[in-house]
Amino acid sequence: MEIGVYTFADVRGGVTPQERFAQLLDEADLADRVGLDVFGVGEHHRADFAVSAPAVALAAIASRTTRIRLTSAVTVLSSDDPVRVHQQFAEVDLISGGRAEIMAGRGSFIESFPLFGYDLQQYDELFATKLAALLQLREDPAARGVYPVPVQRPLPVWIAVGGNPQSALRAGSLGLPMALAIIGGMPERFVPFAETFRSAGGTTLSINSHGYVGDADDFFEPYAEMMTTIGRERGWPPTTRQDFDALRTRRGALVVGDVDEVVEKILFQHELFGHDRFLMQTAVGTMPHDKVLASIELLGEVRERVNRTIG
């Protein structure tokens, strides 16, 4: 199983965007050194997240790393231009020597739609149309006048899926790998998504979740503050310690605990999903940078143990 980390590069707790970018590079450097397989960066267009253009951040990371794969998490394709997306990630691919991936999604935040002049009523239609265009041009970009041409041909494209079964069906029917976000509830609830994906022809599956390798108490406050803040915008109740502890159990969505606990949780989810990749989001809210680095280092140990077990 490939194991990695992804981040939205949260700007909270008095950290400036410039400082957060320096931290982001540190996190990617360490992930590469400890043997993690993937480093992902999300796209947002609001003050509390630093990265609005993942390809720019990933290009900087590409120049400092040697082996780790580099992905958006996600690219909000609905409000972007498929040609520019391909061009940008082709450049990341060239800089990195063939390590770039696009994780395309509709986005759980909607700020990019009015920002770039798109009608939110066309949320799904825009994604379907632009995904089709991206997949078509990536087969032979030079034939369509799209340069530069990447190292990887075609450039890998994943479909990010949250709570919409139709998205899982689309990913499977297109034969694209799927990244399934599990950030709440019981993992078993998401098994039908994986079944739909595979029954439609899909094969490669990633599970993406909030998590931390270390003392759970370190993670609770930043996680709860972040979820409560976002929850105010979406009508969710505040996140309590009781909620957090329930999510940490074997059948909860959070992958938080010491190395043994995290290994056990990933293996339990592997029994459910048989997934090929697991990505952990640790740098949430005001999570201290040194704790994030410590978790990334321990996640390298988790990776070794998980793969010794499942082969």
C-alpha positions as CSV (number, residue, x, y, z in Angstrom):
1,M,0.0,0.0,0.0
2,E,1.2,3.5,-0.8
3,I,1.0,5.8,2.2
4,G,1.4,9.5,2.2
5,V,0.2,12.9,3.5
6,Y,-1.8,15.8,2.2
7,T,-2.4,19.3,3.4
8,F,-4.5,22.3,2.8
9,A,-1.7,24.5,4.3
10,D,-4.0,26.0,6.9
11,V,-3.1,29.6,7.9
12,R,-4.2,29.8,11.6
13,G,-2.8,30.5,15.0
14,G,-0.8,33.6,14.0
15,V,1.2,31.9,11.3
16,T,1.7,34.1,8.2
17,P,1.3,32.7,4.6
18,Q,5.0,33.1,4.1
19,E,5.8,31.1,7.2
20,R,3.2,28.5,6.2
21,F,4.9,27.9,2.9
22,A,8.2,27.4,4.5
23,Q,6.6,24.8,6.8
24,L,5.0,23.2,3.8
25,L,8.4,22.7,2.2
26,D,9.8,21.2,5.4
27,E,6.9,18.8,5.6
28,A,7.4,17.6,2.0
29,D,11.1,17.3,2.5
30,L,10.6,15.0,5.5
31,A,7.9,13.0,3.9
32,D,10.3,12.2,1.0
33,R,13.2,11.4,3.4
34,V,11.2,8.9,5.5
35,G,10.0,7.0,2.5
36,L,6.4,8.1,2.2
37,D,4.9,7.6,-1.2
38,V,2.7,10.6,-1.9
39,F,2.5,14.3,-0.8
40,G,-0.6,16.2,-1.7
41,V,-1.6,19.9,-1.6
42,G,-5.1,21.2,-1.7
43,E,-6.6,24.2,-3.6
44,H,-8.6,26.9,-1.8
45,H,-9.5,30.5,-2.3
46,R,-9.9,31.9,1.1
47,A,-7.8,33.6,3.8
48,D,-7.4,30.6,6.1
49,F,-5.6,28.4,3.6
50,A,-2.3,29.4,1.9
51,V,-2.4,27.5,-1.4
52,S,-4.6,28.7,-4.2
53,A,-2.5,27.2,-7.0
54,P,-1.3,23.7,-6.0
55,A,0.9,23.2,-9.1
56,V,3.1,26.2,-8.0
57,A,3.6,24.7,-4.5
58,L,4.2,21.2,-6.0
59,A,6.8,22.6,-8.4
60,A,8.7,24.1,-5.5
61,I,8.5,20.7,-3.7
62,A,9.5,18.9,-6.8
63,S,12.8,20.8,-6.9
64,R,13.7,19.7,-3.4
65,T,12.5,16.0,-3.4
66,T,13.7,13.0,-5.2
67,R,11.2,10.1,-5.1
68,I,7.8,11.0,-3.5
69,R,4.8,11.4,-5.8
70,L,3.3,14.9,-5.9
71,T,-0.5,15.4,-6.3
72,S,-3.1,18.1,-5.9
73,A,-5.7,17.3,-3.2
74,V,-7.7,18.5,-5.0
75,T,-7.7,20.6,-8.2
76,V,-11.1,22.2,-8.4
77,L,-11.5,21.4,-12.0
78,S,-15.0,22.8,-12.3
79,S,-13.7,26.4,-12.0
80,D,-10.4,25.9,-13.8
81,D,-9.3,25.5,-17.4
82,P,-8.4,21.9,-18.4
83,V,-5.7,23.1,-20.8
84,R,-4.0,25.2,-18.1
85,V,-4.4,22.4,-15.6
86,H,-2.6,20.0,-17.9
87,Q,0.1,22.5,-18.7
88,Q,0.8,23.3,-15.1
89,F,1.0,19.7,-14.0
90,A,3.0,18.8,-17.0
91,E,5.6,21.3,-15.8
92,V,5.5,19.8,-12.3
93,D,6.0,16.4,-14.0
94,L,9.0,17.6,-15.9
95,I,10.6,19.3,-12.9
96,S,10.0,16.2,-10.8
97,G,11.1,13.7,-13.3
98,G,7.7,12.1,-13.7
99,R,6.1,12.3,-10.3
100,A,3.1,14.5,-10.8
101,E,-0.6,13.6,-10.4
102,I,-3.8,15.5,-10.7
103,M,-6.5,14.8,-8.2
104,A,-9.6,16.3,-9.8
105,G,-12.6,17.2,-7.8
106,R,-15.6,19.5,-7.7
107,G,-14.5,21.0,-4.4
108,S,-16.1,21.0,-1.0
109,F,-15.6,24.8,-0.8
110,I,-17.4,26.9,-3.4
111,E,-15.4,30.2,-3.3
112,S,-13.8,29.6,-6.6
113,F,-17.1,29.6,-8.5
114,P,-18.0,33.3,-8.1
115,L,-14.3,34.2,-8.0
116,F,-13.8,33.0,-11.6
117,G,-17.3,33.9,-12.8
118,Y,-19.0,30.4,-12.8
119,D,-22.6,29.6,-11.9
120,L,-22.8,27.4,-8.9
121,Q,-26.0,25.9,-10.4
122,Q,-23.7,24.3,-13.0
123,Y,-21.6,22.6,-10.3
124,D,-21.8,19.1,-11.7
125,E,-22.2,20.0,-15.4
126,L,-19.0,22.0,-15.3
127,F,-17.0,19.2,-13.7
128,A,-18.2,16.6,-16.2
129,T,-17.5,18.8,-19.2
130,K,-14.1,19.9,-18.1
131,L,-13.1,16.4,-16.9
132,A,-13.9,15.0,-20.4
133,A,-11.8,17.8,-22.0
134,L,-8.9,17.1,-19.7
135,L,-9.0,13.3,-20.3
136,Q,-9.2,13.8,-24.1
137,L,-6.3,16.2,-24.4
138,R,-4.0,14.3,-22.0
139,E,-4.0,11.3,-24.5
140,D,-2.0,13.4,-27.0
141,P,-1.5,17.0,-25.8
142,A,0.9,17.9,-28.6
143,A,-1.7,17.0,-31.2
144,R,-4.0,19.6,-29.7
145,G,-1.3,22.2,-29.3
146,V,-0.9,21.8,-25.6
147,Y,2.6,22.1,-24.3
148,P,4.8,21.2,-22.6
149,V,4.4,17.4,-22.9
150,P,4.9,15.7,-19.6
151,V,7.2,12.8,-18.8
152,Q,4.3,10.5,-17.9
153,R,2.0,9.9,-20.9
154,P,-0.8,10.1,-20.1
155,L,-0.5,12.3,-17.0
156,P,-2.2,10.5,-14.1
157,V,-5.6,11.8,-13.1
158,W,-7.5,10.7,-10.0
159,I,-11.1,11.5,-9.2
160,A,-11.8,12.8,-5.7
161,V,-15.1,11.6,-4.2
162,G,-16.8,12.7,-1.0
163,G,-20.5,11.8,-0.4
164,N,-21.8,11.3,-3.9
165,P,-22.3,7.7,-5.2
166,Q,-22.6,9.1,-8.8
167,S,-19.0,10.4,-8.5
168,A,-17.8,6.9,-7.6
169,L,-19.7,5.5,-10.6
170,R,-18.2,8.1,-12.9
171,A,-14.7,7.3,-11.7
172,G,-15.1,3.6,-12.2
173,S,-16.8,3.9,-15.6
174,L,-13.9,6.1,-16.8
175,G,-11.3,3.6,-15.5
176,L,-9.7,6.3,-13.4
177,P,-8.3,5.8,-9.9
178,M,-10.6,7.2,-7.1
179,A,-9.6,9.0,-3.9
180,L,-12.4,8.5,-1.3
181,A,-12.5,11.1,1.5
182,I,-13.7,9.6,4.8
183,I,-13.7,12.5,7.3
184,G,-16.8,11.6,9.4
185,G,-19.0,8.7,10.4
186,M,-18.2,5.0,10.2
187,P,-15.9,3.7,7.4
188,E,-18.3,0.9,6.7
189,R,-20.8,3.5,5.4
190,F,-18.4,4.1,2.5
191,V,-18.0,0.5,1.4
192,P,-20.8,0.9,-1.1
193,F,-18.9,3.7,-2.8
194,A,-15.9,1.3,-3.3
195,E,-18.3,-1.4,-4.5
196,T,-19.9,0.9,-7.0
197,F,-16.5,2.1,-8.2
198,R,-15.3,-1.4,-8.8
199,S,-18.5,-2.7,-10.3
200,A,-18.2,0.1,-12.9
201,G,-14.7,-0.9,-13.8
202,G,-12.6,0.9,-11.3
203,T,-9.5,-0.7,-9.8
204,T,-7.1,1.7,-7.9
205,L,-8.5,3.2,-4.7
206,S,-7.2,5.7,-2.1
207,I,-8.7,6.4,1.3
208,N,-8.1,10.0,2.5
209,S,-8.7,10.8,6.1
210,H,-7.7,13.2,9.0
211,G,-5.1,11.6,11.2
212,Y,-2.1,12.0,13.4
213,V,0.6,9.6,14.6
214,G,1.3,10.5,18.2
215,D,-0.5,11.5,21.4
216,A,-4.2,12.0,20.6
217,D,-4.4,14.9,23.0
218,D,-2.0,16.8,20.7
219,F,-4.4,16.5,17.8
220,F,-7.7,17.1,19.6
221,E,-7.7,20.9,20.1
222,P,-6.5,21.9,16.6
223,Y,-8.8,19.4,15.0
224,A,-11.8,20.4,17.0
225,E,-11.2,24.1,16.5
226,M,-10.9,23.6,12.7
227,M,-14.0,21.4,12.4
228,T,-16.1,23.7,14.6
229,T,-15.0,26.8,12.6
230,I,-15.9,25.1,9.3
231,G,-19.0,23.7,10.9
232,R,-20.4,27.2,11.6
233,E,-20.4,27.8,7.9
234,R,-22.2,24.5,7.1
235,G,-24.6,24.0,10.0
236,W,-22.6,21.4,11.9
237,P,-22.6,21.3,15.7
238,P,-19.3,22.0,17.5
239,T,-16.9,19.1,17.8
240,T,-16.6,17.8,21.4
241,R,-14.1,15.6,23.0
242,Q,-16.7,12.9,23.1
243,D,-17.1,13.2,19.3
244,F,-13.4,13.1,18.8
245,D,-12.9,10.0,21.0
246,A,-15.8,8.2,19.1
247,L,-14.1,9.0,15.8
248,R,-10.8,7.6,17.1
249,T,-12.3,4.1,17.7
250,R,-11.8,1.2,15.3
251,R,-15.1,2.0,13.5
252,G,-14.6,5.8,13.4
253,A,-13.2,8.0,10.7
254,L,-10.2,9.5,12.4
255,V,-6.8,7.7,12.1
256,V,-5.2,9.0,15.3
257,G,-3.0,7.4,17.9
258,D,0.4,5.8,18.4
259,V,2.1,3.7,15.7
260,D,0.4,0.5,16.8
261,E,-3.1,2.1,16.8
262,V,-2.6,3.8,13.4
263,V,-1.3,0.5,11.9
264,E,-4.3,-1.4,13.3
265,K,-6.8,1.2,12.0
266,I,-5.3,1.2,8.5
267,L,-5.3,-2.6,8.4
268,F,-8.9,-2.6,9.6
269,Q,-9.9,-0.3,6.8
270,H,-7.9,-2.3,4.3
271,E,-10.1,-5.3,5.2
272,L,-13.1,-3.2,4.3
273,F,-11.9,-1.5,1.2
274,G,-8.8,-3.4,-0.1
275,H,-7.4,0.0,-1.0
276,D,-4.1,0.7,-2.7
277,R,-3.3,4.0,-1.1
278,F,-3.9,5.8,2.2
279,L,-3.4,9.6,2.6
280,M,-3.4,11.3,6.0
281,Q,-4.2,15.0,6.6
282,T,-2.4,16.0,9.8
283,A,-1.6,19.7,9.4
284,V,-5.0,21.0,10.3
285,G,-6.0,24.2,12.0
286,T,-3.4,25.4,14.5
287,M,-1.6,22.1,14.7
288,P,2.0,22.9,15.7
289,H,4.6,22.4,13.0
290,D,6.9,20.3,15.2
291,K,4.0,18.0,15.9
292,V,3.2,17.7,12.2
293,L,6.8,16.8,11.5
294,A,6.9,14.2,14.3
295,S,3.8,12.6,12.9
296,I,5.2,12.4,9.4
297,E,8.3,10.8,10.7
298,L,6.3,8.1,12.6
299,L,4.1,7.6,9.5
300,G,7.1,6.4,7.7
301,E,7.3,3.6,10.4
302,V,3.6,3.0,9.9
303,R,4.1,2.5,6.2
304,E,6.8,-0.1,6.7
305,R,4.7,-2.1,9.2
306,V,1.5,-2.0,7.2
307,N,3.3,-3.2,4.1
308,R,5.1,-6.0,5.9
309,T,1.6,-7.2,7.0
310,I,-0.3,-7.0,3.8
311,G,2.7,-7.8,1.5
